[in-house]
Each structure stands twice: as C-alpha cells, then as structure tokens.
Amino acid sequence: MDAEIVIVGAGAAGLALAHHLCAAPPGARVPSVVLVEPPPGPSRPAVRTWCHWGPPDGPYDAVLTASWERLRVRDRAGREAGGVPRGLRGLRGLRYKMLRSDVFEEFVLGELAGRPGFVRDTATVTRVTGGPGGPVAEGHDARGRPYRRRARWVFDSRPLPVLPPARTTLLQHFRGWFVRTADPRFDPGCADLMDFRTPQPAHGLSFGYVLPLGPREALVEYTEFSRVPLDEAGYEAALRDYTGKVLRLGAFEVTGSEQGVIPMTDARFPRTSAPGVFRVGTAGGATRPSTGYTFAAVQRQARRVADRYHRGLAPVPPVPHSRRSRAMDAVLLRALDQGRVDGAAFFARLFTALPPERVLAFLDGATGPVQDLGIGRHVPWGPMTRTALELPFLRRRPAGAPPHRGEP
C-alpha cells in the first residue's frame, strides 16, 4: 500500500480535502496522503474563479482576489430588488468572496509542503478500481510511463464522463470577460449577483453578473440556465449586448476571459464507485442542483470527511445536500425547464422579500426546515404544486434521452 489516502484531482474538492485531512487537531493522527493531478495540458482545467460567501476572516481570506459587503439584484426593468435604499443589500456578518483557482492551489500546496506523509504526484489517472488489497488509481505520467498507486481509500474528484439518469437536467453555462474601462464605471464595494436585464430564454433563465475589482476593472459574465450551451459566437454576442446596451460601459478592453458549464440536475450521484472509492466534489453531488453553487458545499464535505478520519471513523463523505433540499431543487428545476416559472421574477422576488443572507444560505443549501418554509411563502404556489405532484410519476432518463411525452 502506497498511502492511506489517494486524492485524484487537484481542483477545489481535491485541494480542500487534502488541506483539511493534513490539518489535524492536536493529538489526532495525520494520514499519509497522495494528491494526484494531471500535468499541464488539456487534462488540467483552465484557471477559473470560485465565488462563495462567508464571515470575515475565513480560512482563505488572505489569498482572495476581492470581496464585497453589498450585493445587488436587478429585475428585468432594472429595478434593484427591495427598492431604494434596500437595493444595495448589506450582508449581515457575511462577505461575498472571489478566489482564483491558481491562487487557491498555490496557497494549499504551500501549506502542505514539507508536511510529513504528504506527496504530490503529477499523472493522469484513467481509472480507479477496487480490490482485495485496497483500491488502486492507475494511469500514466507526463512521459507516458505507467502510474499506479494503491491506498486504503481513494477520493475521486474527476468529472463524471456521463451524468446519472435524471428527470430534469439543465446546464448553467457562462462566459465572462475581465474588462478594463476607459472611465470609472464600477462600485468596488458592491457586486451585481443577478442582473436580469438580459434576453430571457423560453425555458430557464439568464442574467448578467458583475464583480468589480476596482473603479475601472471588473469580471463581467453572461450566465444562462438552459438545456444546451451557446456557441462561442452566441456568448460573444450576449456579452457585447450586456456590456454595451445594458451596462453602457463605453470604451473598454478585454484583459482575460473565462467560460464554464455546470450541471444542474436532480440525478442521484453515487458517493462510491467501488469498495473504498469515494466520489467528491461535483462528481459526488456537491453542486447545489437548482443554483450551481459548489465551493461552500465542497468545503463542508471536506471538513466532514477529515473530521471522521481524525476521530478514527471511516472517512465516508456525507450526503452534500439534504433530502428536503434536493426535493425542492427537483421541483424548481422542472418548473424552470418547462417554462412554468419565470426564473427572473422568481429570484428577484426572493431577494426583494427576504434578507440577502437568508436567500444566499438557501441558494447554498444551508437553510433548515423553518427557514425553507419561510422562503416557500414567496414562491408561485400554483405551478410549483403542479410540478411537485407530477414528479413522482416521471422516469429518470439517461443523459441525452428525448424529453418525456408532452414536454416542449
């Protein structure tokens, strides 16, 4: 056996898990950990930004790109949710935080460097199998030589090749520009979380997203929840329209870009694929189905796994989201997909009626039953009830299967 734990993938899930496992409390045993990531190239994800909210002085605050104390949500007409002066909503005790993936990786690996028992391997893992002597991660290194590591437990954060069967699957897909304007156009103290002054699709929703990095610099994104992504020309046209006609930025230059696709599905993600092999991150169901938020759930998952190990228990990952949350998400996803709910109006109404920190906790899957009931008072009961009643009779279909009979 090469190590107690092998972690496949050094994205948010893999890095967080390695960080928490090796940061044992006094007196607790620290496992031997091998973190495997692909060499630079097509198998390694591009640099991207992760956003989440949390209290000041969080564990990664020292390496944040930016953070904001106020959030803004605009409806289709441009009205700020809650009206003035509540449109610029302060986050009581919270900040909305932006973290670059390359900076996060450098920070975590710097913390782990020199730790006894920690090893970082560069290799492309092509399969993980179980066996009587413990699970094995296999693949090849940058030179094509065979790679093989056996452990007591393997945590696999690689994206699934195919999503599990589901009743509803939407994609949260986006493209963003890092822009620098000729004149000051942004308020560095306020982030635009959802700006619905974008053309809305017939099924799903779209919005603009603006994270100011200074008076003249920001990340500006076009985001859409729909069944299929746009092509490059579609994203570029949407961003030109949003920056020009909606934000009216004037002259600006694009200094960088990012693009991504996040599955939003009511599929059931198995937490294990073989004895001693656990899936974590998006592959393990950490992404909140109705919103696409992942980073905070990944951190909770990593802390729970590490805590179980440090207490001498099997480090089985917890179910990332409660059954209640998943049921609510399934209803909202199908209602959006079928065009029964106006997504822009739905989210604008929530941010108008409720304190932003409560809505953010709901979007992240961190609310309890009482809070969920309070949020339920502000949803369109007719279409949501109709959708909830039909869900038990719908079959879960493989990814890419044709729609249910009668669906648009």
Backbone torsions as a table, in degrees:
resi	resn	phi	psi	omega
1	MET	NA	129.5	-175.7
2	ASP	-84.6	-27.7	-178.5
3	ALA	-164.2	160.4	173.5
4	GLU	-68.0	-41.2	-174.7
5	ILE	-132.6	130.6	169.7
6	VAL	-113.2	130.6	177.8
7	ILE	-112.4	120.7	-177.9
8	VAL	-98.4	114.7	179.7
9	GLY	105.3	130.8	-179.6
10	ALA	-115.8	46.0	169.4
11	GLY	-88.0	-158.4	-177.8
12	ALA	-58.7	-44.1	-176.5
13	ALA	-68.6	-48.2	-178.1
14	GLY	-64.7	-44.1	179.8
15	LEU	-65.4	-43.8	179.9
16	ALA	-61.8	-41.2	-179.5
17	LEU	-65.6	-44.6	177.6
18	ALA	-61.1	-42.4	-178.6
19	HIS	-61.0	-48.4	-175.8
20	HIS	-73.9	-34.9	178.4
21	LEU	-64.1	-39.4	-176.6
22	CYS	-84.4	-11.3	178.4
23	ALA	-96.6	63.8	-175.5
24	ALA	-74.8	144.5	174.5
25	PRO	-66.9	162.8	-178.8
26	PRO	-55.6	132.0	178.1
27	GLY	88.7	-12.9	-179.6
28	ALA	-86.4	152.9	-179.9
29	ARG	-80.0	137.2	177.8
30	VAL	-99.1	128.6	-178.5
31	PRO	-77.2	159.8	166.8
32	SER	-81.5	127.9	-171.9
33	VAL	-127.4	131.3	170.0
34	VAL	-112.5	121.9	176.9
35	LEU	-104.3	119.2	-175.3
36	VAL	-109.6	125.8	175.7
37	GLU	-133.1	150.4	-179.1
38	PRO	-68.0	157.6	173.5
39	PRO	-69.0	162.4	176.5
40	PRO	-53.0	134.5	-177.2
41	GLY	149.5	-165.4	-174.4
42	PRO	-65.0	-22.4	-179.3
43	SER	-79.9	-13.9	-179.2
44	ARG	-100.4	130.4	-179.0
45	PRO	-60.8	150.9	176.9
46	ALA	-69.4	159.6	175.8
47	VAL	-61.1	135.2	-178.0
48	ARG	-146.5	171.0	178.6
49	THR	-107.2	143.4	174.0
50	TRP	-117.3	133.7	179.1
51	CYS	-121.6	145.2	179.2
52	HIS	-159.4	173.1	176.6
53	TRP	-125.0	153.8	-178.8
54	GLY	-177.3	174.3	179.7
55	PRO	-70.0	160.3	174.0
56	PRO	-59.1	161.2	178.4
57	ASP	63.1	38.8	174.4
58	GLY	-72.9	170.3	-174.1
59	PRO	-64.6	-21.2	-178.0
60	TYR	-115.1	13.3	-175.4
61	ASP	-62.3	-27.9	-177.8
62	ALA	-66.8	-19.2	-176.4
63	VAL	-119.5	18.1	177.1
64	LEU	-66.7	146.3	171.7
65	THR	-74.0	-40.5	179.4
66	ALA	-166.3	165.6	172.7
67	SER	-150.1	159.5	-175.4
68	TRP	-136.8	139.7	177.6
69	GLU	-90.6	-16.3	-177.6
70	ARG	-126.7	145.4	176.7
71	LEU	-122.7	152.3	177.0
72	ARG	-131.0	138.0	173.9
73	VAL	-126.8	129.1	-179.7
74	ARG	-115.7	139.5	175.0
75	ASP	-82.5	-175.0	-175.4
76	ARG	-60.4	-31.9	-178.6
77	ALA	-83.8	-2.1	-179.3
78	GLY	91.0	0.0	178.5
79	ARG	-70.4	137.7	178.3
80	GLU	-77.4	131.3	-176.8
81	ALA	-55.5	127.0	-178.5
82	GLY	93.5	-15.8	179.8
83	GLY	77.9	174.4	179.3
84	VAL	-86.2	135.7	5.5
85	PRO	-92.7	12.0	-175.3
86	ARG	-83.4	-3.1	-178.5
87	GLY	-61.6	-39.5	174.6
88	LEU	-88.2	93.3	-169.8
89	ARG	-87.5	120.4	175.4
90	GLY	-74.7	144.1	178.7
91	LEU	-96.9	106.1	-175.7
92	ARG	-65.1	108.8	177.7
93	GLY	74.9	6.8	-178.3
94	LEU	-126.5	159.1	170.6
95	ARG	-132.6	146.0	172.5
96	TYR	-91.1	126.3	-166.3
97	LYS	-122.5	142.4	178.4
98	MET	-117.9	130.8	-176.8
99	LEU	-134.9	127.9	177.5
100	ARG	-81.8	140.8	-176.1
101	SER	-63.2	-38.1	-179.4
102	ASP	-69.2	-35.0	178.2
103	VAL	-70.3	-40.7	177.6
104	PHE	-61.6	-44.0	179.0
105	GLU	-61.2	-46.1	-179.9
106	GLU	-62.4	-40.2	-179.7
107	PHE	-64.1	-50.3	-176.9
108	VAL	-65.3	-45.1	-179.8
109	LEU	-65.6	-32.4	174.3
110	GLY	-64.6	-39.3	177.3
111	GLU	-66.2	-33.8	-175.5
112	LEU	-87.5	-17.1	-177.2
113	ALA	-58.0	130.3	178.4
114	GLY	82.2	-4.6	177.9
115	ARG	-68.4	131.8	177.4
116	PRO	-59.1	133.0	176.1
117	GLY	88.5	-6.6	179.8
118	PHE	-97.7	130.6	178.9
119	VAL	-131.4	136.3	175.6
120	ARG	-111.4	121.1	178.9
121	ASP	-108.9	146.9	172.9
122	THR	-110.7	109.8	-178.7
123	ALA	-165.7	156.8	176.2
124	THR	-99.6	113.3	179.0
125	VAL	-84.3	125.4	-178.2
126	THR	-105.0	-20.3	175.2
127	ARG	-158.8	151.5	176.0
128	VAL	-127.9	124.7	-176.4
129	THR	-127.2	154.7	173.6
130	GLY	-90.3	167.6	179.0
131	GLY	-175.1	167.0	-177.0
132	PRO	-63.1	-27.6	179.6
133	GLY	-92.9	7.8	-177.8
134	GLY	112.4	157.3	-178.0
135	PRO	-66.9	155.1	-176.5
136	VAL	-129.4	132.9	171.5
137	ALA	-101.5	125.2	-175.9
138	GLU	-127.7	152.8	177.8
139	GLY	175.0	-138.5	-179.7
140	HIS	-149.8	153.7	179.2
141	ASP	-87.6	-173.3	-175.0
142	ALA	-63.2	-24.0	179.5
143	ARG	-94.0	4.6	179.7
144	GLY	86.3	4.3	179.9
145	ARG	-77.6	145.9	-178.6
146	PRO	-58.6	142.3	177.5
147	TYR	-124.6	137.3	-178.2
148	ARG	-153.6	127.7	176.5
149	ARG	-135.2	128.9	175.8
150	ARG	-106.9	141.0	-177.5
151	ALA	-143.0	173.6	172.6
152	ARG	-76.6	-38.6	177.2
153	TRP	-137.4	142.6	174.2
154	VAL	-121.4	130.5	175.9
155	PHE	-109.3	118.0	-172.5
156	ASP	-108.9	114.4	-179.6
157	SER	-106.2	8.4	179.5
158	ARG	-64.9	143.4	176.6
159	PRO	-58.8	144.0	177.2
160	LEU	-68.5	140.2	178.2
161	PRO	-65.3	-31.7	178.8
162	VAL	-141.2	136.2	177.8
163	LEU	-67.9	149.0	176.6
164	PRO	-65.8	162.2	177.5
165	PRO	-56.6	145.1	-176.4
166	ALA	-149.9	160.4	172.6
167	ARG	-83.3	-34.3	179.4
168	THR	-139.9	134.7	173.0
169	THR	-137.6	120.4	170.0
170	LEU	-113.9	166.4	175.0
171	LEU	-119.6	132.3	168.2
172	GLN	-92.4	108.3	-177.4
173	HIS	-123.4	146.9	-171.1
174	PHE	-155.3	158.3	168.8
175	ARG	-140.4	137.5	-178.2
176	GLY	-129.7	148.2	173.4
177	TRP	-111.4	134.1	163.7
178	PHE	-84.6	117.2	-173.4
179	VAL	-116.8	152.5	171.6
180	ARG	-128.9	117.3	-175.6
181	THR	-91.3	158.6	178.3
182	ALA	-70.5	-33.5	-179.4
183	ASP	-123.4	159.2	177.2
184	PRO	-60.3	124.3	-178.3
185	ARG	-129.2	-8.9	-171.2
186	PHE	-122.9	151.7	172.7
187	ASP	-99.1	106.7	-176.0
188	PRO	-62.7	-14.4	-178.3
189	GLY	-91.0	-2.6	-174.5
190	CYS	-135.5	131.4	176.3
191	ALA	-103.8	137.4	174.0
192	ASP	-90.2	102.8	-175.1
193	LEU	-75.1	-42.9	179.4
194	MET	-145.4	119.2	177.0
195	ASP	-120.9	106.3	-171.8
196	PHE	-88.7	18.5	175.9
197	ARG	-82.2	41.9	178.1
198	THR	-120.6	154.1	176.5
199	PRO	-59.1	129.1	-176.0
200	GLN	-93.1	131.7	176.7
201	PRO	-69.8	161.2	-179.8
202	ALA	-65.7	-31.4	-179.7
203	HIS	-129.6	118.0	-176.9
204	GLY	107.5	-145.1	179.1
205	LEU	-163.6	168.6	174.3
206	SER	-142.8	158.3	177.4
207	PHE	-162.2	159.3	170.7
208	GLY	-92.2	158.3	-172.7
209	TYR	-145.9	120.2	-174.0
210	VAL	-128.2	119.8	178.1
211	LEU	-117.3	99.6	-178.1
212	PRO	-69.6	135.8	175.0
213	LEU	-107.8	-2.8	179.9
214	GLY	173.2	176.6	-179.3
215	PRO	-61.4	-25.4	-176.8
216	ARG	-119.6	5.1	-176.5
217	GLU	-131.5	142.4	179.5
218	ALA	-164.2	159.8	164.7
219	LEU	-95.4	120.1	179.6
220	VAL	-115.8	121.4	-176.5
221	GLU	-122.7	148.6	166.5
222	TYR	-107.4	125.8	-177.1
223	THR	-124.3	142.3	179.4
224	GLU	-139.0	139.1	169.0
225	PHE	-104.1	111.1	179.9
226	SER	-159.1	-179.3	-173.8
227	ARG	-76.2	-32.2	-177.6
228	VAL	-135.0	148.4	177.6
229	PRO	-70.7	166.1	172.1
230	LEU	-83.9	166.4	169.7
231	ASP	-87.4	175.9	-175.6
232	GLU	-59.5	-40.9	179.8
233	ALA	-62.9	-36.4	179.1
234	GLY	-64.8	-44.4	178.0
235	TYR	-64.7	-43.4	-178.7
236	GLU	-62.5	-41.3	178.5
237	ALA	-64.4	-41.6	179.7
238	ALA	-63.8	-40.8	179.9
239	LEU	-70.6	-38.9	176.9
240	ARG	-62.3	-41.5	178.9
241	ASP	-63.9	-44.2	-176.4
242	TYR	-69.5	-45.6	-178.8
243	THR	-70.5	-31.6	-176.5
244	GLY	-88.8	-56.2	-173.4
245	LYS	-83.1	-31.9	-175.9
246	VAL	-94.2	-58.2	-178.4
247	LEU	-78.8	-25.5	-179.3
248	ARG	52.1	56.6	-175.8
249	LEU	-73.3	-17.8	-174.5
250	GLY	74.8	-149.9	-179.0
251	ALA	-70.2	134.8	176.3
252	PHE	-156.8	162.0	174.1
253	GLU	-119.2	147.9	177.0
254	VAL	-94.3	117.6	-176.6
255	THR	-98.5	-9.3	179.1
256	GLY	-177.6	172.9	-179.9
257	SER	-151.5	161.5	172.7
258	GLU	-147.7	154.8	-176.2
259	GLN	-151.4	147.3	-180.0
260	GLY	-163.5	167.7	176.9
261	VAL	-136.8	127.0	-179.3
262	ILE	-121.7	125.2	179.1
263	PRO	-71.6	136.8	175.0
264	MET	-122.4	104.8	-168.3
265	THR	-148.3	151.5	173.5
266	ASP	-94.4	21.1	175.4
267	ALA	-63.0	154.9	175.6
268	ARG	-96.1	116.3	-177.9
269	PHE	-92.6	117.8	177.9
270	PRO	-67.3	138.2	-179.8
271	ARG	-83.9	-14.6	179.3
272	THR	-135.4	144.4	179.1
273	SER	-113.5	-11.4	178.1
274	ALA	-167.3	164.0	178.0
275	PRO	-55.5	124.5	178.8
276	GLY	80.6	3.9	-179.7
277	VAL	-113.5	120.4	-177.5
278	PHE	-118.9	140.4	174.7
279	ARG	-95.0	136.6	-179.1
280	VAL	-131.8	166.1	-179.0
281	GLY	74.5	-152.0	179.7
282	THR	-57.7	-37.6	179.7
283	ALA	-64.0	-22.8	178.6
284	GLY	-102.2	13.9	176.2
285	GLY	86.2	17.8	-176.9
286	ALA	-73.4	-23.0	179.7
287	THR	-69.5	128.8	177.7
288	ARG	-67.5	120.2	-170.6
289	PRO	-57.2	-37.6	-173.3
290	SER	-90.9	-5.3	-176.1
291	THR	-131.8	-22.2	-177.8
292	GLY	84.5	-3.3	179.8
293	TYR	-69.5	137.4	-172.4
294	THR	-134.7	-39.3	-166.0
295	PHE	-57.8	-48.1	-177.5
296	ALA	-65.9	-38.5	178.6
297	ALA	-65.4	-36.9	176.7
298	VAL	-61.6	-41.4	179.0
299	GLN	-65.0	-42.8	178.1
300	ARG	-62.1	-43.2	-180.0
301	GLN	-61.0	-45.0	-178.9
302	ALA	-64.3	-42.0	179.8
303	ARG	-63.2	-40.3	-178.9
304	ARG	-67.6	-42.8	178.4
305	VAL	-60.9	-47.4	-178.7
306	ALA	-64.1	-40.3	-179.8
307	ASP	-62.6	-42.3	178.5
308	ARG	-62.5	-43.8	179.6
309	TYR	-62.5	-46.2	-176.4
310	HIS	-65.3	-22.8	177.8
311	ARG	-93.1	7.8	176.1
312	GLY	83.0	16.1	179.8
313	LEU	-102.4	161.9	175.2
314	ALA	-62.5	129.7	-174.1
315	PRO	-80.0	58.9	-178.8
316	VAL	-77.4	127.1	179.6
317	PRO	-63.3	141.8	177.1
318	PRO	-74.5	162.1	170.2
319	VAL	-64.6	121.9	-171.3
320	PRO	-62.9	-34.9	-177.1
321	HIS	-132.8	144.5	-175.7
322	SER	-66.2	160.6	177.4
323	ARG	-60.3	-37.4	179.2
324	ARG	-63.3	-44.9	179.4
325	SER	-63.2	-42.0	-178.9
326	ARG	-66.8	-35.6	177.8
327	ALA	-66.6	-43.1	177.6
328	MET	-63.0	-40.9	179.6
329	ASP	-63.6	-40.8	-179.4
330	ALA	-60.3	-39.9	179.0
331	VAL	-66.5	-47.2	-178.2
332	LEU	-64.8	-42.3	179.9
333	LEU	-59.2	-46.5	-177.8
334	ARG	-69.0	-39.0	178.8
335	ALA	-62.1	-39.4	176.7
336	LEU	-67.5	-44.5	-176.5
337	ASP	-64.1	-34.8	-178.6
338	GLN	-87.4	-0.3	179.3
339	GLY	73.1	18.8	-179.8
340	ARG	-81.5	-24.3	-178.7
341	VAL	-119.5	133.5	173.6
342	ASP	-77.3	103.0	-174.3
343	GLY	-60.5	-40.7	-179.9
344	ALA	-62.2	-45.7	179.8
345	ALA	-67.5	-35.6	-178.5
346	PHE	-59.9	-53.1	-176.3
347	PHE	-73.2	-35.9	177.0
348	ALA	-62.1	-38.7	179.6
349	ARG	-65.5	-42.1	178.9
350	LEU	-59.6	-46.1	-178.2
351	PHE	-71.4	-21.8	175.8
352	THR	-76.6	-40.7	-171.7
353	ALA	-86.0	-22.1	-170.0
354	LEU	-127.1	155.8	174.3
355	PRO	-60.5	140.4	-174.3
356	PRO	-60.4	-34.3	-178.5
357	GLU	-66.1	-28.7	177.4
358	ARG	-73.4	-40.0	178.2
359	VAL	-65.7	-41.5	179.8
360	LEU	-62.9	-40.6	177.4
361	ALA	-62.3	-38.8	177.7
362	PHE	-65.0	-45.6	-179.6
363	LEU	-61.9	-26.8	-177.8
364	ASP	-95.4	-1.9	179.1
365	GLY	78.6	26.0	-175.5
366	ALA	-111.6	18.2	178.4
367	THR	-98.4	158.0	177.6
368	GLY	-100.0	-179.7	-177.4
369	PRO	-57.8	-41.8	-177.8
370	VAL	-66.0	-44.0	178.1
371	GLN	-63.7	-39.6	179.3
372	ASP	-63.6	-37.3	176.7
373	LEU	-63.4	-40.0	177.7
374	GLY	-63.6	-39.5	177.9
375	ILE	-68.3	-35.8	-179.6
376	GLY	-61.6	-21.6	178.1
377	ARG	-66.4	-18.1	-173.0
378	HIS	-111.1	18.0	178.4
379	VAL	-106.4	156.9	178.5
380	PRO	-72.1	103.4	-170.0
381	TRP	-64.3	-38.5	-176.7
382	GLY	-58.5	-62.8	-178.7
383	PRO	-65.0	-31.9	-179.8
384	MET	-70.4	-39.0	178.5
385	THR	-66.1	-44.6	177.8
386	ARG	-56.4	-43.4	-178.1
387	THR	-67.3	-42.8	-179.8
388	ALA	-61.7	-36.0	-177.9
389	LEU	-72.6	-29.5	-177.3
390	GLU	-88.0	-21.1	-174.7
391	LEU	-57.1	-42.4	-177.8
392	PRO	-61.4	-17.2	-176.5
393	PHE	-99.1	2.2	-179.5
394	LEU	-96.0	136.5	178.0
395	ARG	-79.6	148.5	171.3
396	ARG	-81.2	126.0	-174.2
397	ARG	-110.7	149.4	175.8
398	PRO	-61.0	154.1	177.9
399	ALA	-57.6	133.2	179.4
400	GLY	88.3	-2.9	179.2
401	ALA	-69.1	155.7	178.5
402	PRO	-65.2	159.8	-178.0
403	PRO	-62.6	162.0	172.2
404	HIS	-61.9	154.4	-179.4
405	ARG	-57.1	132.3	178.0
406	GLY	90.1	-6.9	-179.7
407	GLU	-79.1	147.3	175.1
408	PRO	-72.5	NA	NA
